[in-house]
């Protein structure tokens, strides 16, 4: 399927996206947008989809003021009532899934299946948050003092600032907002300037539900803009939590700014993810996992497989099967379901891809599957590249770095301990996997002496996380956790309470203070 201009217009009309959009909103209301104009070009065909008027510093300040006002009333609405609003958002996303999924594919360049899958993630996190709204639990503890009771409870933090990346232009925002909203927080979202139209669509969907439920203006805010807006969010003392997804370089800047004012940051940063393939691996399963992990979303997932660590005994077999699998890959329009690989986000990403391949050659790597930029009919945007495989060493500088492109580094090992050391021997710590039918190897990989990543899988690849588990990583990945499990606690402040229901005032630790 190839979207024509008429169909693209239908998609945009369904989502309320115009040729020129304000990129500043406090919920239902749209501000004028007095900052620079952000133009959105599709990497699919290089054509302009629309433009967005970004926020000025004055508009940013007005949005945060409105959010602060909204928090005072939103936090008092019972959590299950807030959950009901989120439930309705989930239903509205079901109605708009096809259109929003297509917009994600058009603006970001991922396959239509992945675009629809991203919207499904939004729906799933809505369902999770609805249940959570009735389970924001604390703990009750026994006091050492007679006729005293101790317990812990969680309260909303306030304004949550969200900085999201282009590769998941809607899902990561939803991971944060849906949990924050049921927790009683309000949100200010700075979307990626590479995918601004997706943010307009999301705000329109939410606004329909908010208006029908009388949700205060300021609970859902967006401030499209460049790094200046991100800096304003990071340095704003009115925002107790900033959740930032993107590069390690960006995350370090955000973390430093937020930390300097003793705020909280939730950082989801770079990944340099590896799959270990052992002698006892199911190779059919391993090849599927490795290829999808490496080329899915054109290698632009933070969980994309960058390194394949293969035992010497089956190295040649794995290598040959990979070459054969890559020969079957089809690269082209992501809206055509016959294609496996879509475009990179823009020509800057293409340049980084080319430089990475040049660099690995200069460091001594051997190109196993040749890369390169695709040209000709269907590739007019200049953003389509060939997935490449390189035989390399884990110690190469380029292998130690994250390149957001479909480049897979093939590495060899002799013993499982060596493989785990190689897996851990990078500064990033997001996702990892081992392919093995050997229980001892699997458990070794999952033990305290195994993978040092936030995500460690057995017999599945590095990408494709479910919302039920907490998502995030260690080391230069930032240490943040989003989505499922008890990730909701980061959006709340913890409070310990002690109640004395007796007739006197005994002190802790047996201290006497008689008057």
C-alpha positions in Angstrom: 0.0 0.0 0.0 1.3 3.5 -0.9 -0.5 6.4 0.6 -1.5 9.0 -2.0 -2.1 12.7 -1.3 -5.8 12.2 -0.9 -5.4 9.5 1.7 -2.8 11.5 3.6 -5.3 14.4 3.7 -7.9 12.0 5.1 -5.5 10.8 7.8 -4.7 14.4 8.8 -8.4 15.4 8.8 -9.4 12.5 10.9 -6.8 13.6 13.5 -7.5 17.3 13.3 -4.1 18.1 11.9 -3.9 21.1 9.5 -1.4 22.4 7.0 -0.3 24.9 9.6 -0.8 24.0 13.3 -0.2 25.8 16.6 2.1 23.6 18.6 1.2 25.1 21.9 -1.8 23.9 24.0 -3.0 23.8 27.5 -5.5 21.0 26.9 -8.6 22.1 24.9 -7.3 25.6 24.1 -4.6 26.3 21.6 -2.2 29.2 21.9 -1.0 31.1 18.9 2.5 29.7 18.7 4.9 32.7 18.5 8.2 30.8 18.2 9.9 29.4 15.1 8.0 27.4 12.5 8.8 23.7 12.5 8.2 22.0 9.1 7.6 18.3 9.1 8.9 16.4 6.1 8.1 12.7 5.6 11.2 10.5 5.3 9.0 8.2 3.2 9.0 10.5 0.2 10.6 13.7 1.3 7.4 15.7 0.9 6.2 18.2 3.4 3.2 17.0 5.5 2.6 20.1 7.5 4.1 22.7 9.8 3.9 23.6 13.5 4.2 27.0 15.2 6.4 26.4 18.2 6.3 28.0 21.6 8.1 31.2 22.6 9.6 31.6 26.1 6.6 33.7 27.0 4.1 31.1 25.9 6.1 28.4 27.7 5.8 30.3 30.9 2.0 30.8 30.4 1.6 27.1 29.8 3.4 26.1 33.0 1.4 28.7 34.9 -1.8 27.1 33.6 -0.5 23.6 34.5 0.3 24.7 38.1 -3.2 26.0 38.5 -4.7 22.9 37.1 -2.8 20.7 39.4 -4.5 22.2 42.5 -7.9 20.9 41.4 -6.8 17.8 39.4 -5.0 16.2 42.4 -8.3 16.4 44.5 -10.3 14.3 42.0 -10.3 10.7 43.3 -7.8 8.5 41.5 -10.5 6.1 40.1 -12.3 9.1 38.6 -9.0 10.1 37.0 -8.7 6.6 35.8 -12.1 6.8 34.2 -10.9 9.7 32.0 -7.9 7.6 31.0 -10.2 4.7 30.1 -12.1 7.0 27.8 -8.8 8.1 26.2 -8.0 4.5 25.6 -11.3 4.0 23.8 -10.8 7.1 21.7 -7.3 5.8 20.7 -9.0 2.6 19.6 -11.3 4.6 17.3 -8.3 6.6 15.9 -5.8 3.7 15.8 -5.7 3.3 12.1 -5.2 7.0 11.3 -2.7 7.7 14.1 -0.7 4.6 13.2 -0.5 5.7 9.6 0.6 9.2 10.7 3.3 7.7 12.9 4.5 5.7 9.9 4.4 8.7 7.6 6.1 11.2 9.9 8.7 8.9 11.5 9.2 6.3 8.8 8.6 3.1 10.7 6.6 0.3 9.1 2.8 0.6 9.2 2.7 -2.5 11.4 5.0 -0.9 13.8 3.1 2.4 13.7 -0.1 0.6 14.5 1.8 -1.4 17.2 2.9 1.9 18.8 -0.7 3.1 19.1 -1.6 -0.3 20.6 1.1 0.4 23.2 -0.8 3.6 24.0 -4.0 1.7 24.4 -2.4 -1.0 26.6 -0.9 1.6 28.9 -4.3 3.3 29.2 -5.7 -0.1 30.3 -2.9 -0.6 32.8 -3.3 2.9 34.2 -7.1 2.4 34.7 -6.4 -0.6 36.9 -3.6 1.2 38.6 -5.9 4.1 39.6 -7.5 1.8 42.2 -4.2 0.4 43.4 -2.0 3.4 44.4 -1.2 1.6 47.6 1.2 2.3 50.5 2.4 0.2 53.5 1.3 -0.2 57.1 3.9 -0.9 59.7 4.0 -1.7 63.4 5.3 1.1 65.7 7.6 0.5 68.6 5.5 2.9 70.6 2.2 1.7 72.3 -1.0 2.9 70.7 0.7 4.3 67.6 0.2 3.3 64.0 2.7 4.0 61.1 2.0 3.9 57.4 3.3 5.2 54.1 1.2 6.8 51.4 1.9 8.4 48.0 0.8 11.8 46.9 1.0 13.5 43.4 4.2 15.3 42.6 2.8 18.2 40.6 3.9 19.1 37.1 5.7 16.4 35.1 7.8 17.6 32.2 8.1 15.1 29.3 10.8 15.3 26.6 10.3 12.6 24.0 12.3 11.3 21.0 11.3 10.9 17.3 11.6 7.1 17.2 8.5 6.5 19.4 6.7 9.8 18.8 3.5 8.9 20.7 4.0 5.7 22.8 6.6 7.1 25.2 4.5 10.2 25.8 1.6 7.9 26.7 3.7 5.8 29.0 4.4 8.9 31.1 1.1 10.8 30.8 -1.3 8.0 31.5 0.5 7.0 34.7 1.1 10.6 35.7 -2.6 11.5 35.2 -4.0 8.7 37.3 -1.4 9.6 40.0 -2.9 13.1 40.1 -0.1 14.9 38.2 -0.4 17.3 35.2 1.9 17.1 32.2 3.8 19.5 30.0 5.1 17.7 26.9 8.0 18.8 24.6 7.8 16.5 21.6 10.6 15.9 19.2 10.9 18.6 16.6 11.3 15.8 14.0 7.8 14.5 14.6 5.6 17.5 15.7 2.4 16.5 13.9 2.0 13.3 16.0 1.9 15.5 19.1 -0.9 17.7 17.6 -2.9 14.5 16.8 -2.5 13.2 20.3 -3.5 16.5 21.9 -6.6 16.6 19.7 -7.6 13.1 20.8 -7.1 13.9 24.5 -9.0 17.2 24.2 -12.1 15.5 23.0 -12.2 13.3 26.1 -11.2 16.1 28.5 -13.9 18.5 27.2 -16.5 15.8 27.6 -15.4 15.2 31.2 -14.8 18.8 32.3 -11.1 18.2 33.0 -9.3 21.4 34.1 -7.4 23.3 31.4 -3.7 22.6 32.0 -3.8 18.9 32.8 -2.4 18.1 29.3 -0.1 20.7 27.9 2.3 20.6 24.8 5.1 23.0 24.0 6.6 22.2 20.6 10.0 23.7 20.1 13.7 23.0 19.9 16.4 22.5 22.6 15.6 25.9 24.1 12.2 24.6 25.3 13.9 21.5 26.7 16.3 23.7 28.7 13.4 25.7 30.0 11.7 22.5 31.2 14.9 21.2 32.8 15.7 24.4 34.7 12.2 25.2 35.8 11.9 24.8 39.6 8.1 24.5 39.3 8.5 21.1 37.6 9.5 18.5 40.2 10.0 15.7 37.6 11.4 15.7 34.1 11.2 12.5 32.1 13.5 12.7 29.1 14.0 10.1 26.3 16.8 10.5 23.8 20.5 10.4 23.4 22.9 10.0 26.3 24.4 13.4 25.5 20.9 15.0 25.8 20.2 13.1 29.0 23.4 14.2 30.7 22.5 17.8 30.1 18.9 17.3 31.4 20.1 15.3 34.4 22.7 18.0 35.3 20.2 20.8 35.0 17.4 19.0 37.0 19.9 17.8 39.6 21.4 21.2 40.1 17.9 22.3 41.4 17.5 19.0 43.3 14.6 18.0 41.1 13.9 14.4 39.9 14.7 13.1 36.5 13.6 10.0 34.8 16.1 9.3 32.0 15.7 6.8 29.1 18.8 7.2 27.0 21.1 5.3 24.7 21.3 1.5 24.1 24.1 -0.7 22.7 22.2 -3.9 22.9 23.6 -7.4 22.4 22.3 -10.9 21.8 24.5 -13.8 22.8 24.1 -16.9 20.7 25.5 -20.0 22.4 26.3 -23.5 21.0 23.0 -24.7 22.3 20.8 -22.0 20.8 17.9 -22.6 18.6 19.3 -21.0 15.4 16.0 -20.6 13.6 14.8 -18.5 16.6 18.1 -16.7 17.0 18.2 -15.5 13.4 14.7 -14.2 13.5 15.4 -12.4 16.7 18.7 -10.9 15.6 17.4 -9.7 12.2 14.3 -8.1 13.5 16.2 -6.5 16.4 18.8 -5.1 14.0 16.6 -3.8 11.1 13.2 -3.2 12.8 12.4 0.6 12.7 15.6 0.8 10.5 17.7 0.3 13.6 16.3 3.4 15.2 15.0 1.8 18.4 16.8 2.4 21.7 16.5 -1.4 22.1 17.7 -2.2 18.6 20.2 -5.1 18.4 23.6 -3.5 17.7 25.9 -6.4 18.6 25.6 -10.2 18.0 28.0 -12.2 20.2 28.3 -15.7 18.7 30.2 -18.7 20.0 33.1 -19.8 17.9 31.6 -23.3 17.3 28.6 -22.0 15.4 30.0 -18.6 14.3 30.3 -19.5 10.6 26.9 -21.1 10.4 25.3 -18.0 12.0 27.2 -15.7 9.7 26.1 -17.6 6.6 22.5 -17.7 7.7 22.5 -13.9 8.5 23.9 -13.1 5.0 21.2 -15.2 3.5 18.5 -13.6 5.6 19.7 -10.1 4.8 19.6 -10.9 1.1 15.8 -11.4 1.4 15.2 -8.0 3.1 13.1 -5.5 1.2 13.7 -1.8 1.8 11.2 0.7 0.8 7.9 2.6 1.5 7.0 1.6 5.1 3.3 1.7 4.2 3.9 -1.2 1.9 3.6 -4.3 4.0 5.9 -6.2 1.7 8.8 -4.1 2.8 10.8 -5.0 5.9 12.9 -1.8 6.3 11.8 1.8 6.0 13.8 5.0 5.9 15.9 6.7 8.5 14.4 9.8 10.0 16.3 12.3 8.0 19.5 13.0 6.0 21.5 13.8 9.2 20.8 10.2 10.3 22.0 8.9 6.9 25.2 10.9 7.3 25.8 9.3 10.7 25.2 5.9 9.2 27.7 6.5 6.5 30.3 7.8 8.9 29.9 4.8 11.2 30.6 2.4 8.3 33.6 4.4 7.3 34.9 4.4 10.8 34.5 0.7 11.4 36.6 0.1 8.3 39.3 2.4 9.5 39.4 0.5 12.8 39.9 -2.8 11.1 36.4 -4.2 10.7 35.4 -6.3 7.8 32.1 -5.6 5.9 30.1 -8.8 5.6 26.9 -7.3 4.2 27.6 -4.1 2.3 25.7 -1.0 3.3 25.0 2.2 1.3 22.4 4.8 0.5 19.6 3.7 -1.9 18.7 5.9 -4.8 16.3 5.9 -7.7 12.5 5.4 -7.9 10.9 5.0 -4.5 14.0 6.4 -2.7 13.6 10.1 -3.6 13.7 11.3 0.0 17.4 10.2 0.3 16.7 8.6 3.7 16.8 4.9 2.7 19.9 2.9 3.5 20.9 -0.8 3.2 21.1 -2.8 6.4 24.7 -3.7 6.9 26.6 -6.4 8.9 30.2 -5.9 10.0 32.6 -8.4 11.6 34.4 -6.4 14.3 35.8 -6.4 17.8 34.0 -5.3 20.9 36.8 -2.9 21.7 36.4 -0.8 18.6 35.4 2.8 19.5 32.6 2.7 16.9 31.3 -0.6 18.4 31.3 1.0 21.8 29.1 3.8 20.5 25.4 3.9 19.6 24.6 4.5 15.9 20.9 4.9 15.3 20.9 3.0 12.0 20.7 -0.7 10.8 24.3 -1.7 11.4 24.9 -5.0 13.1 28.3 -5.8 14.6 29.2 -9.5 14.5 31.5 -10.6 17.4 33.0 -14.0 18.4 33.5 -15.6 21.8 34.9 -18.8 23.3 33.4 -19.1 26.8 30.1 -17.9 28.3 31.9 -15.7 30.9 33.7 -14.0 28.0 30.4 -13.4 26.2 28.8 -11.8 29.3 31.8 -9.6 29.8 31.6 -8.5 26.2 27.8 -7.9 26.6 28.5 -5.8 29.7 31.6 -4.1 28.3 29.9 -1.0 27.0 28.8 2.2 28.8 25.2 1.7 27.9 23.0 -0.8 29.8 19.5 -1.0 28.3 18.5 -4.3 26.8 20.2 -7.7 26.4 19.4 -11.2 25.4 20.8 -14.7 25.3 19.7 -17.5 22.9 20.2 -20.9 24.5 18.4 -24.1 25.5 20.9 -24.7 28.3 19.2 -23.8 31.6 22.6 -23.2 33.3 23.6 -20.7 30.7 20.3 -18.9 30.9 20.4 -18.7 34.7 24.0 -17.5 34.6 23.0 -14.7 32.2 20.2 -13.6 34.5 22.2 -13.9 37.8 23.8 -11.1 39.7 27.0 -11.9 37.8 25.2 -11.9 34.5 23.8 -9.1 32.3 24.1 -5.6 33.8 21.2 -4.2 31.7 17.8 -3.1 32.9 16.3 -5.7 30.5 17.7 -9.2 30.2 15.8 -11.7 28.0 16.2 -15.4 27.2 15.2 -16.7 23.8 13.7 -13.5 22.6 15.5 -10.5 21.1 16.4 -7.2 22.6 13.5 -5.1 21.2 9.8 -5.4 21.7 9.1 -4.7 25.4 5.6 -5.3 26.9 4.0 -2.5 29.0 3.5 -4.8 32.0 7.2 -4.7 32.9 9.2 -1.6 34.0 11.1 -0.3 31.0 14.6 1.2 31.4 18.3 0.6 31.8 21.4 1.2 33.8 24.8 3.0 33.4 24.6 5.6 30.6 21.1 4.6 29.8 20.1 6.7 32.7 18.6 4.4 35.3 15.0 5.4 34.7 12.0 3.1 34.7 8.7 3.8 32.8 5.5 1.9 32.0 4.6 -1.1 34.1 5.3 -2.8 37.4 5.8 -0.1 40.1 7.2 2.5 37.8 4.2 4.7 38.9 6.0 5.5 42.1 8.4 7.9 40.4 5.5 10.2 39.5 4.5 10.5 43.2 6.0 11.8 46.4 6.4 9.3 49.3 5.2 10.2 52.8 5.6 8.4 56.1 2.8 9.0 58.7 2.6 8.2 62.4 -0.6 8.4 64.3 -0.8 8.5 68.1 -4.2 7.4 69.3 -3.2 7.1 73.0 -3.4 9.4 76.0 0.3 10.1 76.4 3.3 11.0 74.3 6.0 8.2 74.4 9.1 9.1 72.4 10.9 6.8 69.9 14.1 4.9 71.0 12.9 5.1 74.6 13.9 8.7 75.1 12.5 10.3 78.3 11.6 14.0 78.3 9.6 14.7 81.4 8.4 18.2 82.3 
